[in-house]
């Protein structure tokens, strides 16, 4: 699910995991990423049941340098 902030053009992309009695996934799990207008990830969201936590991204790199 995509949620767009029309004022700042930020986009939140949420992913809902289906619950199944036979599933190995955590029940009622939600994950997501909030990106700014430049498509830079700013927040990571994660949660389940009635609680979602957000983590601000200070910096990141694409790929590993060895």
Backbone as ProteinMPNN parsed JSONL, in Angstrom:
{"seq_chain_A": "XXXXXXXXXXXXXXXXXXXXXXXXXXXXXXXXXXXXXXXXXXXXXXXXXXXXXXXXXXXXXXXXXX", "coords_chain_A": {"N_chain_A": [[0.845, -1.157, 0.0], [0.629, 2.182, -0.87], [1.13, 5.372, 0.497], [0.666, 8.733, 0.022], [1.974, 11.891, 0.794], [0.674, 14.795, -0.068], [1.534, 17.411, 0.281], [4.32, 17.475, 0.995], [5.3, 15.575, -0.698], [6.276, 13.163, 0.228], [6.49, 9.598, 0.47], [4.965, 6.734, 1.761], [5.522, 3.382, 1.92], [3.849, 0.597, 2.639], [3.789, -2.773, 3.795], [1.716, -5.436, 4.299], [1.499, -8.435, 6.058], [-0.162, -11.401, 5.528], [-2.214, -13.176, 7.806], [-2.12, -16.493, 8.818], [-3.055, -19.555, 10.168], [-1.341, -21.641, 9.696], [0.935, -20.437, 8.827], [4.408, -19.462, 8.784], [5.192, -16.937, 9.326], [5.216, -13.966, 11.42], [2.225, -13.229, 13.123], [-0.048, -10.738, 11.923], [1.807, -8.798, 10.986], [3.484, -5.792, 10.033], [5.407, -3.916, 7.781], [7.471, -1.232, 6.548], [8.601, 1.625, 4.562], [9.494, 5.016, 4.606], [9.9, 7.446, 2.232], [11.494, 10.424, 0.993], [10.84, 13.3, -1.165], [12.91, 13.076, -2.951], [13.307, 10.418, -3.289], [14.846, 9.253, -1.306], [15.338, 7.08, 1.375], [13.967, 7.675, 4.525], [12.722, 6.899, 6.926], [12.171, 3.796, 8.631], [9.681, 1.438, 9.122], [8.209, -0.849, 11.407], [6.283, -3.442, 12.805], [3.755, -5.148, 14.796], [0.546, -6.551, 15.584], [-0.866, -4.312, 17.726], [1.048, -2.328, 17.769], [3.395, -0.196, 16.296], [6.672, 0.581, 15.338], [8.893, 3.244, 14.552], [11.891, 3.994, 12.85], [14.386, 6.308, 12.476], [16.473, 6.985, 9.724], [19.79, 7.598, 9.773], [22.09, 7.565, 8.108], [23.082, 5.806, 5.161], [24.509, 3.277, 3.053], [24.754, 2.043, -0.257], [25.336, -1.179, -1.06], [28.322, -3.078, -0.274], [31.52, -2.232, 0.946], [34.67, -3.581, 0.668]], "CA_chain_A": [[0.0, 0.0, 0.0], [1.379, 3.435, -0.926], [0.458, 6.542, 1.065], [1.364, 9.916, -0.476], [1.75, 13.189, 1.412], [0.604, 15.704, -1.213], [2.225, 18.661, 0.588], [5.775, 17.307, 0.958], [5.593, 14.527, -1.691], [6.827, 11.977, 0.869], [5.723, 8.398, 0.18], [5.1, 5.634, 2.707], [5.191, 2.097, 1.301], [3.588, -0.382, 3.686], [3.53, -4.143, 3.388], [0.979, -6.189, 5.299], [1.659, -9.872, 5.926], [-1.394, -12.096, 5.852], [-2.164, -14.108, 8.918], [-2.638, -17.827, 8.6], [-2.738, -20.445, 11.286], [-0.252, -22.52, 9.289], [2.033, -19.622, 8.322], [5.591, -19.338, 9.641], [5.398, -15.514, 9.582], [4.638, -13.39, 12.627], [0.866, -12.789, 12.81], [-0.406, -9.318, 11.868], [3.048, -8.037, 10.854], [3.489, -4.679, 9.085], [6.704, -3.275, 7.59], [7.377, -0.16, 5.571], [9.667, 2.612, 4.394], [9.048, 6.358, 4.222], [10.894, 8.113, 1.4], [11.206, 11.834, 0.732], [10.549, 13.634, -2.559], [14.078, 12.685, -3.759], [13.349, 8.956, -3.202], [15.792, 8.84, -0.275], [14.666, 6.486, 2.523], [14.158, 8.477, 5.747], [12.219, 6.16, 8.076], [11.812, 2.395, 8.473], [8.596, 1.099, 10.03], [8.059, -2.27, 11.672], [5.41, -3.678, 13.946], [2.767, -6.221, 14.758], [-0.627, -6.375, 16.429], [-1.324, -2.946, 17.959], [2.18, -1.448, 17.989], [4.328, -0.009, 15.189], [7.819, 1.415, 15.696], [9.556, 3.908, 13.447], [13.313, 4.221, 13.077], [14.934, 7.317, 11.577], [17.713, 6.565, 9.073], [20.783, 8.668, 9.819], [22.844, 7.472, 6.861], [23.173, 4.457, 4.644], [25.262, 3.104, 1.825], [24.268, 0.983, -1.121], [26.418, -2.118, -1.321], [29.35, -3.231, 0.738], [32.9, -1.958, 0.521], [35.58, -4.481, 1.374]], "C_chain_A": [[0.897, 1.228, 0.0], [0.525, 4.566, -0.374], [1.29, 7.754, 0.674], [0.972, 11.146, 0.326], [1.808, 14.217, 0.281], [1.345, 17.013, -0.974], [3.732, 18.528, 0.411], [6.237, 16.297, -0.083], [6.328, 13.332, -1.088], [5.907, 10.792, 0.581], [6.016, 7.344, 1.242], [4.638, 4.369, 1.996], [5.072, 1.063, 2.405], [3.332, -1.75, 3.085], [2.88, -4.866, 4.558], [1.176, -7.679, 5.03], [0.368, -10.543, 6.373], [-1.185, -13.043, 7.014], [-2.788, -15.431, 8.494], [-2.201, -18.69, 9.766], [-1.518, -21.31, 10.97], [0.971, -21.76, 8.785], [3.189, -19.586, 9.318], [5.863, -17.883, 10.004], [4.76, -15.103, 10.902], [3.232, -12.897, 12.299], [0.711, -11.27, 12.872], [0.818, -8.409, 11.761], [2.902, -6.969, 9.769], [4.917, -4.137, 9.002], [6.543, -2.177, 6.558], [8.582, 0.752, 5.572], [9.021, 3.933, 3.999], [10.181, 7.023, 3.466], [10.489, 9.566, 1.176], [10.977, 12.054, -0.76], [11.699, 13.279, -3.497], [14.289, 11.176, -3.769], [14.445, 8.452, -2.27], [15.002, 8.281, 0.913], [14.994, 7.3, 3.774], [13.746, 7.734, 7.008], [11.972, 4.711, 7.678], [10.762, 2.086, 9.53], [8.515, -0.409, 10.188], [7.141, -2.445, 12.875], [4.512, -4.874, 13.751], [1.681, -5.904, 15.768], [-1.005, -4.903, 16.558], [-0.19, -1.931, 18.075], [3.083, -1.406, 16.76], [5.432, 0.922, 15.666], [8.405, 2.014, 14.438], [10.998, 4.218, 13.811], [13.819, 5.198, 12.028], [16.268, 6.83, 11.025], [18.681, 7.743, 9.067], [21.609, 8.707, 8.542], [22.85, 6.025, 6.423], [24.007, 4.446, 3.396], [24.654, 1.968, 1.038], [25.433, 0.065, -1.448], [27.426, -2.138, -0.184], [30.705, -2.872, 0.162], [33.829, -2.83, 1.339], [36.992, -3.989, 1.314]], "O_chain_A": [[1.835, 1.305, 0.794], [-0.646, 4.707, -0.726], [2.487, 7.804, 0.958], [-0.212, 11.418, 0.52], [2.88, 14.478, -0.264], [1.75, 17.668, -1.935], [4.358, 19.363, -0.242], [7.437, 16.17, -0.33], [6.945, 12.561, -1.823], [4.693, 10.957, 0.463], [7.174, 7.094, 1.579], [3.503, 4.292, 1.527], [6.064, 0.693, 3.033], [2.74, -1.876, 2.013], [3.422, -4.903, 5.663], [1.031, -8.129, 3.894], [-0.133, -10.281, 7.467], [-0.116, -13.631, 7.179], [-3.857, -15.463, 7.884], [-1.09, -18.549, 10.277], [-0.755, -21.668, 11.867], [1.946, -22.379, 8.359], [2.985, -19.668, 10.529], [6.672, -17.611, 10.891], [3.886, -15.79, 11.43], [3.05, -12.211, 11.294], [1.263, -10.609, 13.751], [0.852, -7.351, 12.39], [2.284, -7.2, 8.73], [5.563, -3.924, 10.027], [5.589, -2.185, 5.78], [9.454, 0.677, 6.438], [8.116, 3.969, 3.164], [11.291, 7.154, 3.984], [9.304, 9.901, 1.17], [10.926, 11.094, -1.529], [11.499, 13.188, -4.708], [15.336, 10.702, -4.209], [14.924, 7.329, -2.435], [14.09, 8.942, 1.408], [16.161, 7.58, 4.049], [14.36, 7.919, 8.058], [11.61, 4.425, 6.537], [10.932, 2.431, 10.7], [8.724, -1.158, 9.233], [7.217, -1.688, 13.842], [4.503, -5.519, 12.703], [1.869, -5.1, 16.681], [-1.432, -4.3, 15.573], [-0.435, -0.782, 18.445], [3.489, -2.447, 16.243], [5.164, 1.93, 16.319], [8.418, 1.379, 13.384], [11.295, 4.646, 14.927], [13.696, 4.947, 10.829], [17.102, 6.32, 11.774], [18.421, 8.765, 8.43], [21.803, 9.774, 7.961], [22.645, 5.122, 7.234], [24.195, 5.477, 2.751], [24.099, 1.033, 1.615], [26.415, 0.498, -2.051], [27.378, -1.322, 0.736], [30.995, -3.183, -0.993], [33.778, -2.819, 2.569], [37.892, -4.628, 1.858]]}, "name": "protein", "num_of_chains": 1, "seq": "XXXXXXXXXXXXXXXXXXXXXXXXXXXXXXXXXXXXXXXXXXXXXXXXXXXXXXXXXXXXXXXXXX"}
